[in-house]
Each structure stands twice: as structure tokens, then as C-alpha cells.
């Protein structure tokens, strides 16, 4: 009877050890993904900042309103393309690892226009 108990306890300890090892690697993975999300968000917000600065500089040049509006349209279009590209790249990376990320748009102000961009938030 004692021998059976020792074997049963040994098996339970081995199973617990194996489960603990897998739990640690899952935690490390989630930390890595959170870091990727943070880096991507930083890049997205830097792009927004650059676009805001460019729009303000162009406005100070005092060119015609029509030319400025065209410039602003192109600037915003480029910003949206860049941020979408960054977001799509991160979504693909996460999907490869078996994690589903969704886009969550927020509004930002570029000169006098409100546009929606997509930083990620881990929930």
C-alpha cells in the first residue's frame, strides 16, 4: 500500500511540475506580445505627432487654402496607410502565435481634422 501511495504521489508531482513549466512559457509569450503591442503603439503615436507637426508647419507658410487642404489630405492619407500597415503587421504576428488582436480606433486631431487611427490596447 505504501509503495502505491509513493508512486501516486510521484506521478502527481511530475504532472504538477510539467504544468508549471508550460505556465511559465505562456506567461513569457504574453509578455513578449505585450512588448510588441507597446512598441507598435509608440510607432503609431510618433507618426501622429510627426503628421501634426508637418501640418502645423505647412499652415504657417501661408499658402492658399486650397493647396493647404490638398497637402493635408495627402498627409492624412499617408498617416492612415502607415498606421494601418503597422497594425496589420502586428495582427499577423499575433495570429501566427495563435492570438487574435482586433483593431480599436481612436480619434486624433490633425490640424483642424479629426481622424481615426488604430493603436492597440491589451485587455
N, CA, C and O of each residue as an XYZ file, in Angstrom:
492
protein
N       0.816     -1.193      0.000
C       0.000      0.000      0.000
C       0.862      1.260      0.000
O       0.588      2.197     -0.750
N       1.901      1.290      0.835
C       2.782      2.453      0.902
C       3.483      2.682     -0.436
O       3.684      3.817     -0.868
N       3.846      1.584     -1.072
C       4.541      1.678     -2.351
C       3.632      2.318     -3.403
O       4.087      3.148     -4.189
N       2.364      1.942     -3.423
C       1.399      2.528     -4.359
C       1.219      4.014     -4.083
O       1.138      4.822     -5.009
N       1.158      4.360     -2.825
C       0.989      5.760     -2.440
C       2.186      6.591     -2.910
O       2.015      7.704     -3.407
N       3.398      6.046     -2.752
C       4.606      6.745     -3.194
C       4.574      6.952     -4.712
O       4.912      8.030     -5.202
N       4.170      5.925     -5.443
C       4.092      6.034     -6.902
C       3.049      7.072     -7.313
O       3.286      7.869     -8.221
N       1.913      7.062     -6.654
C       0.847      8.016     -6.975
C       1.299      9.444     -6.688
O       1.071     10.346     -7.495
N       1.939      9.647     -5.541
C       2.444     10.985     -5.199
C       3.522     11.437     -6.176
O       3.573     12.606     -6.560
N       4.378     10.510     -6.574
C       5.424     10.840     -7.544
C       4.816     11.291     -8.867
O       5.261     12.272     -9.463
N       3.805     10.574     -9.315
C       3.140     10.940    -10.572
C       2.466     12.306    -10.470
O       2.543     13.108    -11.400
N       1.821     12.566     -9.366
C       1.162     13.858     -9.160
C       2.193     14.981     -9.184
O       1.961     16.016     -9.808
N       3.322     14.791     -8.516
C       4.376     15.811     -8.505
C       4.945     16.044     -9.904
O       5.221     17.184    -10.278
N       5.121     14.984    -10.668
C       5.629     15.120    -12.034
C       4.639     15.905    -12.889
O       5.039     16.788    -13.648
N       3.370     15.594    -12.775
C       2.341     16.300    -13.547
C       2.298     17.775    -13.167
O       2.203     18.637    -14.040
N       2.368     18.067    -11.883
C       2.364     19.467    -11.425
C       3.580     20.207    -11.960
O       3.469     21.356    -12.388
N       4.739     19.561    -11.939
C       5.963     20.181    -12.450
C       5.832     20.499    -13.937
O       6.200     21.589    -14.375
N       5.316     19.563    -14.703
C       5.141     19.776    -16.145
C       4.170     20.927    -16.403
O       4.429     21.781    -17.251
N       3.071     20.949    -15.685
C       2.100     22.037    -15.850
C       2.709     23.386    -15.496
O       2.439     24.385    -16.163
N       3.523     23.420    -14.456
C       4.168     24.673    -14.052
C       5.125     25.159    -15.133
O       5.217     26.362    -15.379
N       5.833     24.251    -15.773
C       6.754     24.646    -16.843
C       6.009     25.266    -18.016
O       6.459     26.268    -18.571
N       4.880     24.688    -18.401
C       4.098     25.242    -19.503
C       3.499     26.592    -19.137
O       3.406     27.473    -19.992
N       3.102     26.766    -17.915
C       2.512     28.037    -17.482
C       3.526     29.163    -17.581
O       3.171     30.280    -17.956
N       4.780     28.889    -17.254
C       5.815     29.918    -17.334
C       6.062     30.341    -18.772
O       6.213     31.533    -19.040
N       6.108     29.404    -19.695
C       6.352     29.772    -21.088
C       5.180     30.557    -21.658
O       5.385     31.449    -22.482
N       3.970     30.249    -21.243
C       2.805     31.009    -21.703
C       2.876     32.433    -21.190
O       2.520     33.365    -21.911
N       3.328     32.620    -19.964
C       3.466     33.963    -19.400
C       4.537     34.742    -20.150
O       4.356     35.923    -20.448
N       5.652     34.084    -20.455
C       6.729     34.748    -21.192
C       6.234     35.176    -22.567
O       6.579     36.258    -23.043
N       5.436     34.341    -23.200
C       4.898     34.691    -24.505
C       4.007     35.913    -24.412
O       4.107     36.817    -25.241
N       3.144     35.954    -23.421
C       2.233     37.088    -23.315
C       3.006     38.373    -23.042
O       2.620     39.435    -23.531
N       4.082     38.300    -22.279
C       4.920     39.476    -22.041
C       5.553     39.950    -23.353
O       5.618     41.150    -23.622
N       6.016     39.003    -24.158
C       6.632     39.344    -25.440
C       5.615     40.036    -26.347
O       5.930     41.036    -26.992
N       4.413     39.507    -26.392
C       3.373     40.103    -27.224
C       2.985     41.489    -26.712
O       2.763     42.403    -27.506
N       2.904     41.650    -25.400
C       2.591     42.968    -24.832
C       3.671     43.984    -25.186
O       3.368     45.146    -25.456
N       4.934     43.547    -25.186
C       6.023     44.437    -25.595
C       5.868     44.850    -27.055
O       6.077     46.013    -27.402
N       5.503     43.897    -27.906
C       5.278     44.202    -29.324
C       4.144     45.214    -29.494
O       4.234     46.132    -30.308
N       3.086     45.034    -28.722
C       1.953     45.961    -28.782
C       2.402     47.352    -28.363
O       2.055     48.339    -29.012
N       3.174     47.438    -27.280
C       3.667     48.736    -26.807
C       4.548     49.414    -27.856
O       4.421     50.614    -28.099
N       5.438     48.640    -28.471
C       6.321     49.206    -29.499
C       5.516     49.714    -30.695
O       5.789     50.791    -31.226
N       4.532     48.936    -31.108
C       3.700     49.340    -32.240
C       2.913     50.598    -31.900
O       2.806     51.506    -32.724
N       2.363     50.659    -30.695
C       1.639     51.862    -30.268
C       2.548     53.081    -30.267
O       2.140     54.164    -30.688
N       3.783     52.909    -29.793
C       4.749     54.017    -29.799
C       4.970     54.519    -31.219
O       4.957     55.723    -31.474
N       5.171     53.584    -32.138
C       5.392     53.961    -33.534
C       4.183     54.704    -34.095
O       4.331     55.707    -34.792
N       2.996     54.208    -33.788
C       1.775     54.838    -34.294
C       1.652     56.260    -33.765
O       1.361     57.180    -34.529
N       1.871     56.450    -32.466
C       1.743     57.787    -31.897
C       2.855     58.730    -32.368
O       2.637     59.937    -32.467
N       4.041     58.192    -32.658
C       5.110     59.019    -33.233
C       4.709     59.502    -34.626
O       4.950     60.653    -34.987
N       4.100     58.616    -35.393
C       3.632     59.000    -36.729
C       2.566     60.091    -36.643
O       2.561     61.022    -37.448
N       1.672     59.978    -35.678
C       0.640     61.002    -35.483
C       1.298     62.331    -35.138
O       0.928     63.372    -35.682
N       2.274     62.296    -34.233
C       2.975     63.521    -33.831
C       3.666     64.181    -35.021
O       3.555     65.391    -35.223
N       4.381     63.375    -35.806
C       5.071     63.904    -36.984
C       4.083     64.558    -37.943
O       4.337     65.641    -38.470
N       2.966     63.896    -38.160
C       1.957     64.421    -39.074
C       1.390     65.733    -38.557
O       1.181     66.667    -39.332
N       1.141     65.812    -37.258
C       0.633     67.054    -36.671
C       1.639     68.194    -36.858
O       1.265     69.312    -37.210
N       2.919     67.895    -36.618
C       3.958     68.919    -36.779
C       4.059     69.388    -38.228
O       4.166     70.587    -38.490
N       4.026     68.443    -39.168
C       4.105     68.804    -40.588
C       2.924     69.684    -40.992
O       3.092     70.660    -41.724
N       1.739     69.338    -40.516
C       0.542     70.120    -40.857
C       0.650     71.538    -40.300
O       0.302     72.502    -40.981
N       1.129     71.664    -39.071
C       1.266     72.993    -38.465
C       2.309     73.835    -39.192
O       2.101     75.028    -39.411
N       3.425     73.221    -39.565
C       4.466     73.950    -40.301
C       3.943     74.439    -41.649
O       4.196     75.573    -42.055
N       3.214     73.570    -42.329
C       2.669     73.936    -43.637
C       1.647     75.058    -43.504
O       1.572     75.935    -44.365
N       0.870     75.037    -42.443
C      -0.142     76.079    -42.224
C       0.517     77.435    -42.005
O      -0.015     78.464    -42.422
N       1.670     77.434    -41.354
C       2.374     78.692    -41.077
C       2.992     79.310    -42.328
O       3.321     80.496    -42.332
N       3.152     78.529    -43.374
C       3.737     79.043    -44.610
C       2.810     80.025    -45.312
O       3.255     80.828    -46.132
N       1.533     79.961    -44.992
C       0.586     80.931    -45.539
C       0.233     80.734    -46.998
O      -0.134     81.693    -47.677
N       0.335     79.526    -47.488
C      -0.053     79.255    -48.874
C      -1.565     79.303    -48.978
O      -2.256     79.411    -47.965
N      -2.074     79.224    -50.177
C      -3.519     79.263    -50.390
C      -4.229     78.125    -49.669
O      -3.667     77.053    -49.449
N      -5.467     78.388    -49.314
C      -6.235     77.400    -48.553
C      -6.438     76.110    -49.340
O      -6.393     75.017    -48.774
N      -6.661     76.240    -50.637
C      -6.891     75.058    -51.465
C      -5.656     74.159    -51.499
O      -5.763     72.938    -51.378
N      -4.483     74.774    -51.664
C      -3.238     73.999    -51.682
C      -2.986     73.346    -50.326
O      -2.542     72.201    -50.242
N      -3.278     74.092    -49.278
C      -3.087     73.543    -47.936
C      -4.018     72.356    -47.697
O      -3.610     71.355    -47.108
N      -5.260     72.463    -48.151
C      -6.221     71.369    -47.976
C      -5.767     70.119    -48.731
O      -5.902     69.003    -48.229
N      -5.230     70.309    -49.938
C      -4.704     69.181    -50.710
C      -3.535     68.536    -49.979
O      -3.444     67.313    -49.873
N      -2.643     69.389    -49.477
C      -1.483     68.898    -48.733
C      -1.937     68.105    -47.505
O      -1.412     67.028    -47.221
N      -2.899     68.641    -46.795
C      -3.418     68.000    -45.593
C      -4.081     66.658    -45.922
O      -3.921     65.686    -45.183
N      -4.820     66.608    -47.028
C      -5.439     65.349    -47.465
C      -4.381     64.267    -47.690
O      -4.528     63.136    -47.227
N      -3.317     64.628    -48.403
C      -2.245     63.673    -48.691
C      -1.525     63.247    -47.412
O      -1.199     62.074    -47.230
N      -1.288     64.204    -46.544
C      -0.607     63.931    -45.284
C      -1.410     62.942    -44.432
O      -0.855     61.996    -43.873
N      -2.692     63.171    -44.345
C      -3.565     62.290    -43.552
C      -3.666     60.912    -44.200
O      -3.683     59.893    -43.509
N      -3.733     60.890    -45.510
C      -3.791     59.613    -46.226
C      -2.544     58.777    -45.938
O      -2.641     57.575    -45.688
N      -1.373     59.418    -45.973
C      -0.122     58.719    -45.673
C      -0.111     58.206    -44.234
O       0.335     57.089    -43.970
N      -0.600     59.019    -43.314
C      -0.651     58.615    -41.908
C      -1.525     57.375    -41.736
O      -1.136     56.420    -41.063
N      -2.687     57.396    -42.338
C      -3.602     56.254    -42.215
C      -2.976     55.000    -42.823
O      -3.087     53.913    -42.255
N      -2.321     55.146    -43.973
C      -1.664     53.998    -44.604
C      -0.588     53.416    -43.695
O      -0.512     52.200    -43.515
N       0.248     54.290    -43.119
C       1.330     53.822    -42.244
C       0.792     53.118    -41.007
O       1.265     52.043    -40.641
N      -0.198     53.730    -40.366
C      -0.715     53.138    -39.129
C      -1.450     51.828    -39.403
O      -1.356     50.888    -38.613
N      -2.170     51.761    -40.503
C      -2.856     50.514    -40.857
C      -1.847     49.411    -41.165
O      -2.046     48.252    -40.802
N      -0.769     49.786    -41.835
C       0.273     48.818    -42.163
C       0.903     48.264    -40.881
O       1.107     47.057    -40.755
N       1.207     49.153    -39.935
C       1.769     48.714    -38.655
C       0.795     47.804    -37.908
O       1.192     46.781    -37.350
N      -0.468     48.183    -37.904
C      -1.489     47.395    -37.202
C      -1.651     46.020    -37.849
O      -1.708     45.008    -37.150
N      -1.724     45.983    -39.167
C      -1.893     44.709    -39.868
C      -0.702     43.779    -39.633
O      -0.867     42.568    -39.479
N       0.495     44.359    -39.609
C       1.704     43.571    -39.369
C       1.649     42.914    -37.986
O       1.976     41.736    -37.842
N       1.238     43.674    -36.977
C       1.148     43.131    -35.622
C       0.050     42.073    -35.519
O       0.226     41.064    -34.837
N      -1.062     42.294    -36.180
C      -2.155     41.316    -36.166
C      -1.686     39.991    -36.773
O      -2.014     38.921    -36.260
N      -0.924     40.065    -37.861
C      -0.409     38.844    -38.494
C       0.569     38.120    -37.574
O       0.525     36.895    -37.455
N       1.457     38.884    -36.919
C       2.406     38.275    -35.981
C       1.672     37.549    -34.864
O       2.016     36.421    -34.510
N       0.671     38.197    -34.320
C      -0.093     37.596    -33.220
C      -0.844     36.358    -33.695
O      -0.927     35.366    -32.971
N      -1.390     36.409    -34.904
C      -2.143     35.271    -35.441
C      -1.249     34.045    -35.605
O      -1.680     32.917    -35.367
N      -0.014     34.272    -36.008
C       0.938     33.166    -36.144
C       1.141     32.480    -34.797
O       1.311     31.263    -34.727
N       1.121     33.270    -33.737
C       1.296     32.732    -32.386
C      -0.011     32.222    -31.782
O      -0.023     31.726    -30.655
N      -1.103     32.342    -32.523
C      -2.384     31.841    -32.042
C      -3.175     32.828    -31.206
O      -4.094     32.441    -30.484
N      -2.820     34.109    -31.299
C      -3.510     35.150    -30.537
C      -4.281     36.027    -31.512
O      -3.767     36.379    -32.574
N      -5.498     36.378    -31.160
C      -6.318     37.235    -32.010
C      -6.309     38.656    -31.469
O      -6.691     38.894    -30.323
N      -5.875     39.590    -32.288
C      -5.920     41.009    -31.942
C      -6.962     41.677    -32.826
O      -7.120     41.316    -33.993
N      -7.662     42.637    -32.274
C      -8.632     43.387    -33.069
C      -8.258     44.856    -33.053
O      -7.596     45.337    -32.133
N      -8.685     45.547    -34.069
C      -8.400     46.974    -34.167
C      -9.392     47.751    -33.315
O     -10.586     47.454    -33.284
N      -8.867     48.746    -32.631
C      -9.689     49.638    -31.816
C      -9.311     51.058    -32.212
O      -8.230     51.535    -31.865
N     -10.175     51.716    -32.919
C      -9.847     53.043    -33.429
C     -10.115     54.123    -32.387
O     -11.084     54.067    -31.629
N      -9.212     55.115    -32.377
C      -9.424     56.303    -31.548
C      -9.340     57.516    -32.465
O      -8.788     57.439    -33.562
N      -9.879     58.611    -32.016
C      -9.844     59.834    -32.818
C      -8.662     60.693    -32.400
O      -8.390     60.878    -31.213
N      -7.962     61.215    -33.410
C      -6.867     62.155    -33.169
C      -7.102     63.387    -34.027
O      -7.759     63.322    -35.066
N      -6.566     64.488    -33.585
C      -6.737     65.752    -34.295
C      -5.479     66.061    -35.095
O      -4.388     66.176    -34.536
N      -5.641     66.192    -36.398
C      -4.560     66.617    -37.282
C      -4.973     67.969    -37.837
O      -5.869     68.070    -38.675
N      -4.315     68.987    -37.360
C      -4.629     70.380    -37.628
C      -6.078     70.660    -37.256
O      -6.374     70.816    -36.072
N      -6.984     70.729    -38.209
C      -8.384     71.006    -37.858
C      -9.305     69.826    -38.180
O     -10.527     69.972    -38.214
N      -8.707     68.665    -38.414
C      -9.497     67.488    -38.792
C      -9.354     66.372    -37.759
O      -8.287     66.151    -37.187
N     -10.445     65.698    -37.550
C     -10.439     64.544    -36.650
C     -10.413     63.289    -37.512
O     -11.261     63.103    -38.386
N      -9.423     62.428    -37.252
C      -9.334     61.167    -37.991
C      -9.245     60.010    -37.000
O      -8.904     60.198    -35.832
N      -9.557     58.819    -37.486
C      -9.500     57.621    -36.643
C      -8.246     56.825    -36.983
O      -8.001     56.496    -38.144
N      -7.452     56.519    -35.950
C      -6.292     55.646    -36.122
C      -6.422     54.487    -35.153
O      -7.311     54.467    -34.302
N      -5.527     53.527    -35.291
C      -5.679     52.281    -34.555
C      -4.487     51.932    -33.674
O      -3.605     51.194    -34.113
N      -4.433     52.435    -32.456
C      -3.459     51.870    -31.513
C      -4.085     50.637    -30.871
O      -5.308     50.505    -30.842
N      -3.267     49.750    -30.365
C      -3.772     48.526    -29.741
C      -3.821     48.681    -28.241
O      -2.978     49.343    -27.636
N      -4.800     48.071    -27.665
C      -4.918     48.030    -26.212
C      -5.081     46.582    -25.807
O      -5.952     45.877    -26.318
N      -4.243     46.140    -24.887
C      -4.364     44.766    -24.397
C      -5.392     44.735    -23.287
O      -5.295     45.484    -22.315
N      -6.355     43.885    -23.434
C      -7.420     43.775    -22.426
C      -7.239     42.500    -21.635
O      -8.029     42.215    -20.735
